[in-house]
Structure formats: C-alpha cells, structure tokens
C-alpha cells in the first residue's frame, strides 16, 4: 500500500539524519569510521553521504566528510519539513482512527 512506501522513505531519511548527526559529532570523518561507529554497511553510509552532499549539507575533504558552513540553514529547513510531515501523518492517523 502507499503507506508502506512512505515508511520505507522515512526509514531512509532517518538514516541520512543519523549519518548527518554522526558527521557533525565526529568531523572530519570517513566512510570506514562512520560505518564502524554506526554499525552500518559502508554502502549505506556512502549513499547517505552522497545524498547529504548533493543537498549541500556536507562536503568531502581529504580527511573525511565535514559539515558545510551554509548547512545550518538547510538543517533548519529540514526541521520545518519534518514538522509539516508530522502534521500530515497526524491527519492521516486521525482519519484512519475514525474509520
């Protein structure tokens, strides 16, 4: 069903955010160290880093990934987007509970 796809996408987005948090706390950090710290396969870390880089939040360096200075505005935008998604999910839940 449609909700299954939403759940899968939410799980991937959660992983990206967890990778972002770990990069922030340990920068500069490479794929191998991130995978070790997060106990996650390197291919998933690599994909999340690519998404974060394409979003303008992190940048690769010779020492590993770091947070870009302009990323903090983008992170605030992410927080607003999450609030909007939460409202939509709450509305879906309300409608389903009324059935």
JOVENBEL-V866962 format. One record per backbone hydrogen bond with DSSP energy under -0.5 kcal/mol. CO is the residue of the C=O (numbers start at 0). NH is the residue of the N-H. Records with the same first field share a line. If there is no record, write none. Layout:
CO->NH ; NH
//
This chain:
0->3 ; 4
1->5
2->6
3->7
4->8
5->9
6->10
7->11
8->12
9->13
10->14
11->15
12->16
13->17
14->18
15->19
16->20
17->21
18->22
19->23
20->24
21->25
22->25 ; 26
28->64
29->33
30->34
31->35
32->36
33->37
34->38 ; 39
40->43 ; 44
41->45
42->46
43->47
44->48
45->49
46->50
47->51
48->52
49->53
50->54
51->56 ; 57
52->55
56->67
58->65
60->63
63->60
64->27 ; 28
65->58
67->70
68->71
69->72 ; 73
70->74
71->75
72->76
73->77
74->78
75->79
76->80
77->81
78->82
79->83
80->84
81->85
82->86
83->87
84->88
85->89
86->90
87->91
88->92
89->93
90->94
91->95
92->96
93->97
94->97
95->98
//
